[in-house]
Amino acid sequence: MYKISEIAQILHPNRTFITDPNSFVQHLFYDSRKIAQADNGIFFALQKNRDGHRYIREAYEKGVRNFVLQADEGQEMELLEANILWVADSLVAMQELATFHRQKFDYPVIGITGSNGKTIVKEWLFQLMSPEYKIYRSPKSYNSQLGVALSLWGLSDQYNLALIEAGISEKGEMLRLEQMIKPTIGLLSNIGVAHKAGFKSKEEKIYEKLELFKNVETMIFPNSYLENIQLPYRPRKFSWGLDEGLSLEVYSIKQVNDRFTMVTFYYASRTFAVEVPFVDKGNVENAINCVAVMLRFGYENEVIAARIKELQPVAMRLELKKGKKNSSIIDDSYSNDLDALQIALEFLNQQGQHPFKMLILSDIPGVHIEDEKSLSKLKRLLSEYRLDKLILIGEVLPKVAAQFEVPSISYSDTTAFLADIRSLSFENATVLLKGGREFHFERISQLLVAKSHDTVLEINLNALENNLNVYRQLLPKQVKLMTMVKAFSYGSGSFEIANLLQFNRVDYLTVAFADEGVDLRGAGIKLPIVVMSPDESSFESIVQYNLEPEIYSFRILFSFLNFLKTKQIASFPIHIKIDTGMHRLGFMPDEVDRLIAVLRAEAILEVKSAFSHLASAGNEKDWEFTQGQIDLLDEFTKRLESGIGYSFLRHIAATSGIELWPNAYFDMVRLGIGLYGIDIERHDLPIREASTLKTNVTQIKYLPAGETVGYNRHGVLYRDSKIATIKIGYADGYDRRFGNGVGKMLINGFLVPTIGDICMDMCMLDVTDVEVGEEDEVIVYPDIKSAAKAIGTIPYELLTSISQRVKRVYFYE
């Protein structure tokens, strides 16, 4: 803990407002939605994606009394009991505080950087070296400018070794990370194509990464990535590779079978072999990096070989899955420590689709009954996140269950829990699984997750948040954001996506039909929801569930007015649709005077927005037409506003309009397909595709030339062929037009064509020229734009056609 007076001395703020100089700070907050243990925290108002100053009041109301602000706007007049430090840059201030904190500890700090493999190497080193060292490691993949600062804040004197990741995306970033981390040992994991857009060349990226190692005692690296690179002078070089004369020589790498690789080394005049329980090149390389680190720390060859052989895969993501009996399962058994638990609890807390929240928690490595500090933190976490039920598994935590405020049940091990699982109810609950590897929580997940066939649509929530923030950064601060979740969120899900958007504070959600809005209300969504296609049969639901209808014609306007009169309801919110050239739905421009007359006569309606739809915003040949639409909306809405006597929101720009037409932003924009990273107009935007449709190979057959494949014998083999049957068909949304070679899928990095007609539940691929095994993963749409073009449609249709029987898996990386 630090006193706020001490932090003021560390940060040298431009101005201070101190009401309690002895206020203690233990936790760093930058997101008002994730505040826990507020009384000992300090809120940094960052200004990257959204201006943190907008959420100062919310943080204050949650109990935060210490603030670091960048904009000096006299906030002390509103936050009368707060301590406030005003600085030039809030993020830099957090980094300076983390730098000061890091300098208090003199145990070894391993700084890990590279294009890929950083998190895997970090987690494996934790597995390999924990018997001898009390290790602190960066939570998950916290390796950015913000993430590193938060990671370093977790250092304490209870550890004697730290593993800190450092990631960069552009030139100049590593210097700041190096100044914070001050690693004593440096490890380079890999140099690949990740983040290459931020650098002029591969060499520039390498030299930027090497900035992390300029003051380390030892630099450990695979030599193949740094040939012809001028290395920093100071550190001792511990290189490994196939060449002679390196610190660690790799004699041979031989795949033993489909699960193991044998690596033979020469080190310190001795030869020894290690069995790596992986066969892919990346993980073998990661394992060799771990061997090099262990040698640097003096481990015996025999110990290294024994432990490497037992390495476990690192699940790189937290997954949200549909559970049985109307439940949701959050599977996060990736790292079971207090920092990772807090991240998972934050994710659990933002889920609103079920009334109950449960945590199934195993013993946490390093937390024992005598460890009062860790137990105290665990108690606070379990109290802050408002759990309804706690299930404890292990020998340690059940002994202190009585100290937790949450109602709990305890079991000695996972087997005992599974034996009793039928007596427990998980109905209408969101359940977080957080267990150490030795507890094998995958057995619990298998029983709680709803069964489905092996075809899944994976939705990357990190990518969705990234895309949302990319579009937000294009908008002026005053422009609101409406997001489209119609058509099952473009195939990606309903409440899962809406929950994410609500958590990220969009202003409106939009659905096509009232039933979709009703489902979202039932899942705990409180945002305003616009219904784009209301009809008379849906009015009851619209009013009951506080939905806001789009009014597009006098027929629907008078029908809704009459309904409200019978219910004696006044001031009900509506949204006026205007036809400026799309000619689908909406009032025509010459109907504005009549519309004004009706709205003035009927005060029971309140216009929340008036809007239109750009018909061809992405086509340069139609730019004059598009500008005409914008002008029509401007003219119509000005007349409407003047006529009814009050203002409302105006909007016309959807995804293409956001990208290409800043003059069409008005008061709000509507983000649709761009949120999912597909079919965008501007390729300079760092948009990420958010969903991946996957299946796997069910069976492989070897057939001679002349045989036919599939219904109607359309798949004729003109050579001896190898045919793979996979678990996706037209009932899953894979269009029959993709049959007979039109569709291309990706297996093990190779494109392979369909053969024969697409069946209802499966289809066949010609994999004659590719090394493929049964159960291998198949990417159904390697390039969804190309796939759509091949059958004369658009990506929207492919996404929205994915059947709801295809399981959706949501994950955070």
C-alpha positions in Angstrom: 0.0 0.0 0.0 1.0 3.6 -0.6 -0.5 6.7 0.9 -1.9 9.2 -1.5 0.6 11.7 -0.2 3.4 9.3 -1.2 1.9 8.9 -4.7 1.8 12.6 -5.1 5.5 12.8 -4.4 6.2 10.0 -6.9 4.1 11.6 -9.7 4.9 15.3 -9.3 1.4 16.4 -10.4 0.6 19.8 -11.9 -1.9 20.4 -9.1 -3.4 18.5 -6.2 -6.6 18.6 -4.1 -6.0 16.5 -1.0 -8.7 15.9 1.6 -7.1 12.9 3.3 -3.3 12.6 2.8 -3.3 9.3 4.8 -5.7 7.6 2.4 -4.2 4.2 1.3 -4.0 3.0 -2.2 -3.7 -0.7 -3.1 -5.6 -1.1 -6.3 -5.3 0.6 -9.7 -8.6 1.3 -11.5 -9.0 2.6 -15.1 -12.4 1.2 -15.9 -15.4 2.3 -13.7 -17.2 -0.9 -14.7 -14.6 -3.1 -13.0 -14.2 -1.4 -9.7 -13.9 -3.7 -6.7 -12.4 -2.9 -3.2 -13.0 0.8 -4.0 -12.0 2.1 -0.6 -8.3 1.3 -1.3 -8.1 2.2 -5.0 -7.1 5.0 -7.2 -8.9 5.8 -10.5 -6.8 6.9 -13.5 -8.9 8.7 -16.1 -7.3 7.5 -19.3 -8.1 9.0 -22.7 -7.4 6.3 -25.3 -10.6 4.7 -26.5 -13.1 6.6 -24.3 -12.5 9.6 -22.1 -12.1 8.3 -18.6 -13.1 11.7 -17.2 -16.7 10.8 -18.2 -16.8 8.1 -15.6 -15.2 9.9 -12.6 -18.6 10.4 -11.0 -19.5 6.8 -11.4 -16.2 5.7 -9.8 -16.8 8.2 -6.9 -20.3 6.8 -6.3 -18.8 3.3 -6.1 -16.5 4.5 -3.3 -13.3 5.6 -5.0 -11.7 8.5 -3.2 -8.4 8.8 -5.0 -8.1 10.1 -8.6 -5.5 10.8 -11.2 -6.9 13.2 -13.8 -5.6 14.6 -17.1 -8.2 17.3 -17.7 -8.2 20.0 -15.0 -11.8 21.1 -15.0 -12.2 22.0 -11.3 -13.5 18.5 -10.4 -12.8 19.1 -6.7 -16.1 21.2 -6.7 -18.0 18.0 -7.4 -15.9 15.4 -5.6 -15.7 17.0 -2.3 -14.3 14.1 -0.3 -11.8 13.0 -3.0 -8.0 13.2 -3.3 -7.2 14.4 -6.8 -3.9 14.6 -8.7 -3.9 16.4 -12.0 -1.1 15.3 -14.4 -0.1 15.9 -18.0 -0.9 12.3 -19.1 -2.8 9.8 -17.0 -1.3 6.7 -18.6 2.2 8.0 -18.2 1.4 8.7 -14.6 0.3 5.1 -14.1 3.5 3.9 -15.8 5.6 6.1 -13.5 3.9 4.7 -10.4 4.4 1.1 -11.7 8.1 2.0 -12.4 8.6 3.2 -8.9 6.9 0.1 -7.5 9.0 -2.2 -9.6 12.2 -0.7 -8.2 11.4 -1.8 -4.7 12.2 -5.5 -5.6 15.6 -6.9 -6.3 14.7 -10.5 -7.2 15.1 -11.7 -10.8 12.6 -10.4 -13.4 12.5 -12.2 -16.7 11.2 -9.9 -19.5 9.6 -11.9 -22.3 8.9 -10.4 -25.8 8.4 -11.7 -29.3 5.8 -11.9 -32.0 4.2 -15.1 -30.8 4.5 -17.5 -27.9 5.1 -15.0 -25.1 2.1 -16.1 -22.9 2.8 -19.8 -23.6 6.4 -19.6 -22.6 5.5 -17.5 -19.5 2.9 -20.1 -18.4 5.2 -23.0 -19.1 8.0 -21.5 -17.1 5.6 -21.1 -14.2 4.7 -24.8 -14.5 8.4 -25.8 -14.7 10.0 -23.7 -12.1 7.2 -23.3 -9.4 8.6 -26.1 -7.2 11.7 -24.0 -6.5 10.5 -20.4 -6.9 7.6 -18.3 -5.7 6.7 -16.9 -9.1 4.7 -13.8 -10.0 3.6 -13.6 -13.6 1.7 -11.1 -15.8 -2.0 -11.9 -15.7 -3.1 -13.6 -18.9 -1.5 -11.6 -21.8 -1.2 -8.2 -20.1 1.7 -7.0 -22.2 0.6 -3.6 -23.6 1.5 -0.1 -22.3 -1.4 -0.3 -19.9 -1.1 -4.1 -19.3 2.5 -4.0 -18.2 1.8 -1.2 -15.7 -1.0 -3.2 -14.2 1.1 -6.3 -14.2 4.0 -4.7 -12.3 1.7 -3.3 -9.7 1.1 -6.9 -8.6 4.7 -7.4 -7.5 5.3 -8.0 -3.8 7.8 -9.4 -1.4 6.0 -12.7 -1.2 7.7 -13.7 -4.6 11.3 -14.3 -5.5 11.0 -14.5 -9.3 8.8 -12.6 -11.8 7.8 -13.3 -15.4 6.6 -10.2 -17.3 5.4 -10.0 -20.9 6.1 -7.1 -23.1 4.2 -6.6 -26.4 4.5 -3.8 -28.9 2.7 -2.8 -32.1 4.7 0.2 -33.3 8.1 1.9 -33.0 8.9 3.7 -29.8 6.8 1.6 -27.5 9.5 -0.8 -26.1 11.6 2.0 -24.5 8.7 2.8 -22.1 8.1 -0.9 -21.3 11.8 -1.4 -20.6 11.9 1.5 -18.3 9.0 0.0 -16.3 10.0 -3.7 -16.3 13.8 -3.3 -15.9 14.3 -7.0 -16.6 17.4 -8.7 -15.3 17.0 -11.6 -17.8 15.6 -11.2 -21.3 13.9 -13.9 -23.4 13.0 -13.6 -27.0 10.3 -16.0 -28.0 9.8 -15.6 -31.7 9.9 -13.1 -34.5 6.9 -13.4 -36.9 4.3 -11.4 -38.8 2.3 -10.2 -35.8 1.9 -6.4 -35.7 4.1 -6.0 -38.8 1.9 -3.1 -40.0 3.4 -0.8 -37.3 6.9 -1.2 -38.6 8.7 -0.3 -41.9 10.5 -3.6 -42.0 11.1 -6.8 -40.1 14.5 -5.5 -39.0 13.0 -2.3 -37.5 10.6 -4.5 -35.5 13.5 -6.7 -34.3 15.6 -3.7 -33.1 12.5 -2.3 -31.4 12.0 -5.6 -29.5 15.7 -5.7 -28.6 15.3 -2.5 -26.7 13.8 -4.6 -23.8 17.2 -6.3 -23.4 19.6 -3.4 -23.4 20.2 -3.5 -19.6 19.6 -7.2 -18.8 22.3 -9.5 -17.4 21.5 -12.3 -19.8 19.7 -12.4 -23.1 18.2 -15.7 -24.1 17.1 -16.1 -27.8 16.7 -18.4 -30.7 19.7 -17.5 -33.0 17.8 -18.1 -36.2 15.8 -14.9 -35.8 18.8 -12.6 -35.1 21.2 -13.6 -37.8 22.9 -10.4 -39.3 21.4 -8.4 -36.4 23.6 -6.1 -34.3 22.8 -7.3 -30.7 23.0 -5.1 -27.6 26.6 -5.0 -26.3 26.1 -5.4 -22.6 24.1 -8.6 -21.9 25.6 -12.0 -21.8 24.3 -13.8 -24.9 22.6 -17.2 -24.3 21.7 -18.3 -27.9 20.3 -21.6 -29.1 19.9 -23.2 -32.5 21.2 -25.7 -34.9 24.6 -24.1 -35.5 27.8 -25.0 -33.7 29.2 -22.7 -31.2 26.0 -21.5 -29.7 25.3 -21.5 -26.0 22.8 -24.3 -26.4 23.3 -26.4 -29.6 20.3 -28.3 -30.9 21.6 -31.5 -32.4 18.3 -32.8 -33.8 14.5 -32.4 -33.7 12.7 -35.6 -34.5 8.9 -36.2 -34.3 8.4 -39.5 -32.5 4.7 -39.9 -33.2 1.6 -37.7 -33.4 2.1 -36.5 -29.9 5.8 -36.2 -29.0 8.9 -34.7 -30.4 12.4 -35.7 -29.3 14.9 -32.9 -29.1 18.6 -33.6 -28.5 20.9 -30.9 -27.1 24.6 -30.3 -26.5 25.3 -28.1 -23.5 28.3 -27.7 -21.2 30.2 -30.5 -22.9 27.3 -32.9 -22.4 24.6 -34.3 -24.7 21.0 -34.8 -23.4 17.6 -35.4 -24.9 14.2 -34.0 -24.0 10.8 -35.4 -25.0 8.5 -32.5 -25.9 4.8 -33.4 -25.7 4.0 -31.5 -28.8 4.7 -31.8 -32.5 4.0 -28.4 -34.0 7.0 -26.2 -34.7 5.8 -23.3 -32.6 5.3 -25.3 -29.4 8.6 -27.2 -29.9 10.3 -23.8 -30.2 8.6 -22.5 -27.1 9.7 -25.6 -25.2 13.3 -25.1 -26.2 13.1 -21.6 -25.0 12.0 -23.0 -21.6 14.9 -25.4 -21.6 17.3 -22.5 -22.2 15.9 -20.5 -19.3 16.1 -23.5 -16.9 19.7 -24.1 -17.9 20.5 -20.5 -17.2 19.0 -21.0 -13.7 21.2 -24.0 -13.1 18.7 -26.9 -13.4 20.1 -30.3 -14.0 19.5 -31.9 -17.4 17.6 -34.8 -15.9 15.2 -32.5 -14.0 14.6 -30.4 -17.2 13.8 -33.6 -19.2 11.4 -34.9 -16.6 9.5 -31.7 -16.3 9.4 -30.8 -20.0 7.8 -34.2 -20.7 4.9 -33.2 -18.4 4.1 -29.8 -20.0 0.4 -29.1 -20.4 -1.2 -27.2 -23.2 -2.0 -23.6 -22.4 -5.7 -22.7 -23.0 -5.2 -19.1 -24.2 -8.7 -18.0 -23.7 -11.7 -17.7 -21.4 -14.8 -19.3 -23.0 -18.5 -18.7 -22.6 -20.7 -21.6 -23.6 -24.3 -22.5 -23.5 -25.1 -24.8 -20.6 -27.8 -27.2 -19.9 -31.1 -26.2 -18.3 -30.9 -22.5 -19.3 -27.5 -21.9 -17.9 -24.2 -20.3 -19.2 -20.8 -21.8 -18.5 -17.7 -19.7 -18.3 -14.8 -22.1 -18.7 -11.5 -20.4 -17.5 -9.2 -23.1 -16.1 -6.2 -21.5 -17.9 -4.5 -20.0 -14.9 -5.7 -20.3 -11.4 -4.3 -17.5 -9.4 -5.8 -14.5 -7.7 -5.2 -12.0 -10.5 -6.7 -14.3 -13.1 -9.6 -15.0 -10.8 -10.4 -11.3 -10.5 -10.4 -11.0 -14.3 -12.7 -14.0 -14.6 -15.0 -12.6 -11.9 -15.2 -9.3 -13.8 -16.4 -11.2 -16.8 -18.9 -13.2 -14.8 -20.2 -9.9 -13.2 -21.0 -8.4 -16.6 -23.2 -11.3 -17.6 -26.9 -10.5 -17.1 -28.6 -13.3 -18.9 -29.4 -15.4 -15.8 -30.5 -14.4 -12.2 -27.9 -16.5 -10.4 -24.1 -16.3 -10.4 -22.0 -19.3 -9.2 -18.3 -20.0 -8.9 -16.8 -23.4 -8.8 -13.2 -22.9 -7.5 -10.4 -25.3 -6.8 -7.5 -24.7 -4.5 -5.2 -22.0 -5.8 -1.4 -22.8 -6.1 0.5 -20.8 -3.5 -2.5 -20.0 -1.4 -2.5 -21.9 1.9 -4.1 -21.6 5.3 -1.2 -19.7 6.8 -1.1 -17.2 3.9 -3.2 -14.5 5.5 -2.5 -11.9 2.8 -3.7 -14.1 -0.1 -6.7 -15.4 1.9 -7.7 -11.8 2.7 -7.6 -10.9 -0.9 -9.6 -13.9 -1.9 -12.2 -13.0 0.8 -12.5 -9.5 -0.6 -12.9 -10.8 -4.2 -15.6 -13.2 -3.3 -17.5 -10.5 -1.3 -17.2 -7.8 -4.0 -18.5 -9.7 -6.9 -21.8 -10.6 -5.4 -21.9 -14.4 -6.0 -25.0 -16.4 -5.1 -23.2 -19.6 -4.5 -19.7 -20.9 -4.1 -18.4 -24.5 -4.6 -15.0 -25.2 -3.3 -12.9 -28.2 -4.4 -9.6 -29.2 -2.7 -7.9 -29.6 0.6 -7.1 -25.9 1.5 -10.1 -23.7 0.6 -12.8 -25.9 2.1 -11.1 -25.5 5.5 -11.6 -21.7 5.4 -15.1 -21.8 3.7 -16.7 -20.4 6.9 -14.7 -17.2 6.5 -16.3 -16.4 3.1 -19.5 -14.4 3.0 -20.9 -16.4 0.1 -23.0 -19.6 0.8 -20.7 -22.5 -0.1 -20.4 -26.2 -0.5 -17.1 -28.0 -0.3 -15.6 -31.2 -1.8 -12.2 -32.8 -1.3 -11.6 -33.3 -5.0 -13.2 -33.2 -8.4 -14.3 -36.8 -8.3 -16.3 -36.2 -5.1 -17.9 -33.2 -6.6 -18.9 -35.1 -9.8 -20.4 -37.9 -7.7 -22.7 -35.3 -6.1 -23.4 -33.1 -9.1 -26.9 -34.5 -9.8 -28.0 -33.2 -6.4 -27.0 -29.6 -7.3 -29.0 -27.2 -9.4 -27.3 -25.0 -12.1 -30.6 -23.9 -13.7 -30.9 -20.3 -14.7 -27.3 -19.6 -13.5 -24.1 -18.3 -15.0 -21.4 -20.6 -13.7 -17.7 -19.8 -13.7 -15.3 -22.7 -13.6 -11.9 -21.8 -12.2 -9.7 -24.8 -11.4 -6.0 -25.7 -11.4 -4.9 -28.2 -14.0 -4.5 -31.0 -11.5 -8.2 -30.8 -10.7 -9.2 -31.6 -14.3 -12.2 -29.2 -14.5 -12.7 -30.2 -18.1 -14.7 -33.1 -16.6 -17.0 -30.7 -15.0 -17.3 -28.6 -18.2 -18.3 -31.7 -20.2 -21.2 -32.4 -17.9 -22.5 -28.9 -17.6 -22.2 -27.6 -21.2 -25.1 -28.4 -23.6 -24.2 -31.1 -26.0 -23.9 -30.3 -29.7 -22.3 -31.7 -32.8 -18.7 -30.7 -33.4 -19.4 -27.7 -35.7 -19.0 -24.5 -33.8 -19.0 -20.8 -34.5 -16.2 -19.2 -32.4 -16.7 -15.5 -31.6 -13.7 -13.6 -30.4 -14.9 -11.0 -27.9 -11.5 -9.2 -27.9 -12.0 -8.6 -31.7 -15.5 -7.3 -31.1 -14.3 -4.8 -28.5 -11.4 -3.9 -30.7 -13.7 -3.1 -33.7 -16.1 -1.2 -31.5 -13.3 1.0 -30.2 -11.8 1.5 -33.7 -15.2 2.9 -34.9 -15.6 4.9 -31.8 -12.3 6.6 -32.4 -13.6 7.9 -35.7 -16.5 9.7 -34.1 -16.5 13.1 -32.4 -17.2 12.8 -28.6 -20.8 14.1 -28.9 -21.9 11.5 -31.5 -23.8 8.6 -30.0 -23.4 5.0 -31.1 -26.2 2.6 -32.0 -25.3 -1.1 -32.6 -27.3 -3.6 -34.6 -28.0 -6.9 -33.0 -30.8 -8.0 -35.4 -30.8 -11.4 -37.0 -29.2 -13.1 -33.9 -26.4 -10.4 -34.0 -25.5 -11.3 -37.6 -25.4 -15.0 -36.6 -23.1 -14.4 -33.6 -25.6 -14.7 -30.8 -28.1 -12.6 -29.0 -27.7 -11.8 -25.3 -24.0 -12.7 -25.4 -23.2 -9.9 -27.8 -25.8 -7.5 -26.3 -24.1 -8.0 -22.9 -20.8 -7.1 -24.3 -22.2 -4.0 -26.0 -24.0 -3.0 -22.8 -20.8 -3.4 -20.8 -19.0 -1.2 -23.3 -21.7 1.4 -23.0 -23.1 1.8 -26.4 -26.1 4.1 -26.5 -28.7 2.0 -28.3 -29.3 -1.5 -29.5 -31.4 -2.3 -32.6 -33.3 -5.4 -33.4 -35.5 -6.3 -36.3 -38.5 -7.7 -34.5 -40.1 -7.2 -31.0 -39.4 -10.9 -30.1 -35.7 -10.3 -30.3 -36.0 -7.3 -27.9 -38.1 -9.3 -25.5 -35.4 -12.0 -25.3 -32.8 -9.3 -24.6 -34.9 -7.8 -21.8 -35.2 -11.3 -20.3 -31.4 -11.6 -20.4 -30.9 -8.5 -18.4 -30.3 -5.9 -21.1 -31.3 -2.5 -19.9 -30.1 -0.3 -22.8 -32.7 1.4 -25.1 -33.8 -1.1 -27.8 -35.2 0.0 -31.1 -37.5 -2.4 -33.0 -37.1 -1.8 -36.7 -40.1 -3.8 -38.0 -43.0 -3.4 -35.5 -46.5 -4.5 -36.4 -49.9 -4.5 -34.6 -49.4 -7.9 -33.1 -46.2 -6.7 -31.4 -47.4 -3.6 -29.7 -48.3 -5.3 -26.4 -44.7 -6.6 -26.1 -43.2 -3.3 -27.2 -44.9 -1.5 -24.3 -44.6 -4.2 -21.7 -40.8 -4.6 -22.3 -40.1 -0.9 -22.8 -39.0 -1.3 -26.4 -38.9 1.7 -28.9 -40.6 1.1 -32.2 -39.5 2.5 -35.6 -42.5 4.3 -37.2 -42.2 4.3 -40.9 -45.7 4.9 -42.3 -49.0 6.6 -41.3 -50.7 3.2 -41.1 -48.3 2.0 -38.4 -48.3 5.5 -36.8 -52.1 5.6 -36.4 -52.2 1.9 -35.3 -49.7 2.6 -32.5 -51.4 5.8 -31.5 -54.8 4.0 -31.1 -53.1 1.2 -29.1 -51.5 3.7 -26.7 -54.8 5.5 -26.2 -56.5 2.3 -25.2 -53.7 1.7 -22.6 -53.8 5.3 -21.5 -50.1 5.6 -22.0 -48.4 9.0 -22.7 -44.9 10.2 -23.9 -44.0 6.8 -25.4 -40.6 6.9 -27.3 -40.7 6.3 -31.1 -38.2 6.6 -33.9 -39.2 8.2 -37.3 -37.9 6.4 -40.4 -37.5 8.7 -43.5 -37.2 7.4 -47.0 -34.4 9.5 -48.6 -33.8 7.2 -51.6 -33.5 3.6 -50.3 -37.2 3.2 -51.1 -37.7 0.4 -48.6 -39.5 1.8 -45.6 -40.1 5.3 -44.4 -42.0 8.5 -44.8 -41.4 10.3 -48.0 -40.0 13.9 -47.9 -43.3 15.4 -49.1 -45.1 13.8 -46.1 -43.3 15.9 -43.5 -46.1 18.5 -43.0 -48.8 15.9 -42.4 -46.4 14.0 -40.0 -45.9 17.2 -38.0 -49.6 17.8 -37.8 -50.2 14.3 -36.4 -47.4 14.5 -33.9 -48.4 17.9 -32.7 -52.0 16.8 -32.3 -51.0 13.6 -30.4 -48.8 14.4 -27.5 -48.7 10.8 -26.3 -45.7 10.2 -28.6 -42.2 11.4 -28.0 -39.8 11.4 -31.0 -36.4 10.1 -29.8 -34.8 10.0 -33.2 -35.4 10.5 -36.9 -33.3 8.7 -39.4 -32.8 7.3 -42.8 -30.6 4.6 -44.6 -27.9 5.3 -47.1 -28.5 3.0 -50.1 -25.0 3.0 -51.7 -22.5 4.7 -49.3 -19.6 2.5 -50.3 -19.9 3.1 -54.1 -17.9 6.0 -55.4 -20.1 6.3 -58.5 -23.1 7.0 -56.2 -21.4 9.7 -54.1 -23.6 12.4 -55.5 -26.7 10.3 -54.7 -25.4 9.7 -51.2 -24.8 13.4 -50.6 -28.3 14.0 -51.8 -29.7 11.5 -49.2 -27.7 13.3 -46.4 -29.1 16.6 -47.5 -32.7 15.3 -47.6 -32.4 14.0 -44.1 -31.0 17.3 -42.9 -33.8 19.2 -44.5 -36.6 16.8 -43.3 -35.4 16.7 -39.7 -35.0 20.4 -39.4 -38.5 21.0 -40.6 -39.7 18.2 -38.3 -37.9 19.6 -35.3 -39.2 23.1 -35.9 -42.7 21.7 -36.4 -43.0 19.6 -33.2 -41.1 22.1 -31.0 -38.3 19.9 -29.5 -35.1 18.3 -30.6 -34.2 14.6 -31.2 -31.3 12.5 -32.4 -30.6 12.3 -36.2 -28.8 9.5 -37.8 -28.2 8.1 -41.3 -24.7 6.5 -41.3 -24.3 2.7 -40.9 -20.9 1.0 -41.1 -20.0 2.2 -44.6 -21.2 5.7 -43.7 -19.1 5.7 -40.5 -16.0 4.8 -42.6 -16.5 7.1 -45.6 -18.9 9.9 -44.7 -18.0 12.0 -41.6 -20.5 14.7 -42.7 -23.2 12.0 -42.2 -22.6 11.4 -38.5 -25.2 13.9 -37.3 -26.0 13.0 -33.7 -25.7 9.2 -33.9 -24.4 6.4 -36.1 -25.4 2.8 -36.5 -22.7 0.2 -36.4 -23.6 -3.1 -38.0 -21.5 -5.6 -39.9 -18.3 -3.6 -39.2 -18.6 -4.6 -35.6 -17.9 -8.2 -36.7 -15.0 -7.2 -38.9 -16.5 -8.2 -42.2 -17.2 -6.4 -45.5 -15.6 -3.1 -44.6 -14.7 -0.3 -47.0 -11.6 1.1 -45.4 -8.7 -1.3 -45.1 -6.5 1.2 -43.2 -8.6 0.6 -40.1 -7.2 -2.1 -37.7 -10.4 -4.2 -37.9 -10.3 -7.8 -36.8 -12.7 -10.5 -38.1 -14.6 -11.7 -35.0 -16.1 -15.0 -35.9 -14.8 -18.3 -37.3 -16.9 -21.2 -38.4 -15.1 -24.5 -37.6 -15.8 -28.2 -37.9 -13.7 -31.3 -38.1 -13.0 -34.4 -40.2 -15.2 -37.3 -39.3 -13.9 -40.0 -41.7 -11.3 -40.3 -44.5 -11.8 -42.7 -47.4 -9.4 -43.8 -50.2 -11.4 -44.3 -53.4 -10.3 -45.3 -56.9 -10.8 -43.3 -60.1 -14.2 -43.7 -61.5 -16.1 -43.8 -58.2 -18.7 -41.1 -57.4 -19.3 -39.2 -54.2 -22.6 -38.0 -52.7 -26.2 -37.6 -53.7 -27.0 -37.9 -57.4 -23.5 -39.1 -58.0 -22.4 -35.6 -59.0 -19.0 -36.0 -57.4 -17.1 -38.0 -60.1 -13.5 -39.0 -59.3 -11.1 -38.7 -62.2 -8.1 -40.0 -60.3 -7.4 -42.2 -57.2 -8.6 -39.9 -54.4 -8.6 -39.3 -50.7 -12.0 -38.0 -49.5 -12.8 -36.4 -46.1 -16.3 -36.3 -44.7 -16.9 -33.3 -42.4 -19.7 -32.4 -40.0 -21.4 -29.5 -41.7 -24.3 -29.4 -44.1 -27.1 -27.2 -45.4 -29.1 -27.6 -42.1 -26.2 -25.9 -40.4 -26.3 -23.0 -42.9 -23.7 -24.2 -45.4 -25.4 -23.5 -48.7 -26.0 -26.3 -51.2 -24.5 -24.0 -53.9 -21.1 -24.7 -52.4 -21.2 -28.3 -53.6 -19.0 -29.8 -56.4 -15.9 -27.7 -55.9 -17.5 -24.3 -55.5 -16.8 -24.2 -51.8 -13.2 -24.2 -50.5 -12.2 -24.9 -46.9 -9.0 -24.8 -45.0 -7.3 -27.8 -43.3 -3.8 -27.7 -41.9 -3.1 -24.5 -43.8 -4.2 -25.9 -47.2 -7.3 -25.0 -49.3 -9.4 -28.0 -50.3 -12.5 -28.1 -52.5 -15.9 -29.7 -51.8 -16.8 -32.7 -53.9 -20.3 -33.9 -54.6 -23.6 -32.3 -53.4 -23.8 -30.7 -49.9 -25.8 -33.0 -47.6 -28.1 -31.9 -44.8 -25.7 -32.6 -42.0 -22.4 -33.1 -43.7 -20.4 -32.7 -46.8 -17.3 -34.1 -48.5 -13.9 -32.6 -49.3 -11.3 -33.7 -51.8 -8.1 -33.9 -49.7 -6.0 -36.0 -52.1 -3.1 -33.6 -52.1 -3.1 -32.7 -48.5 -1.8 -34.4 -45.3 -5.1 -34.8 -43.3 -6.2 -37.0 -40.4 -9.5 -37.8 -38.9 -10.6 -35.2 -36.2 -8.4 -32.5 -37.8 -9.8 -29.0 -37.6 -11.5 -27.5 -40.7 -12.1 -23.8 -41.2 -15.3 -23.5 -43.2 -14.9 -20.0 -44.6 -11.1 -19.1 -44.9 -12.2 -16.0 -46.7 -15.9 -15.2 -46.2 -15.9 -12.5 -48.9 -14.6 -14.9 -51.5 -16.9 -17.6 -50.4 -19.9 -15.3 -50.7 -18.8 -14.1 -54.1 -18.5 -17.7 -55.3 -22.2 -18.3 -54.9 -23.4 -14.8 -55.8 -24.3 -13.5 -52.4 -22.8 -11.3 -49.6 -21.1 -12.1 -46.3 -24.2 -10.9 -44.4 -26.2 -13.9 -45.8 -23.5 -16.4 -44.9 -23.3 -15.2 -41.4 -27.0 -14.9 -40.7 -27.7 -18.3 -42.3 -25.5 -20.2 -39.7 -28.1 -22.4 -37.9 -28.7 -21.9 -34.3 -28.0 -25.6 -33.8 -24.4 -24.7 -34.4 -22.9 -24.1 -31.0 -21.6 -20.6 -30.4 -18.4 -20.4 -28.3 -17.5 -16.9 -27.0 -13.9 -16.3 -25.8 -11.5 -13.8 -24.5 -7.9 -14.3 -25.5 
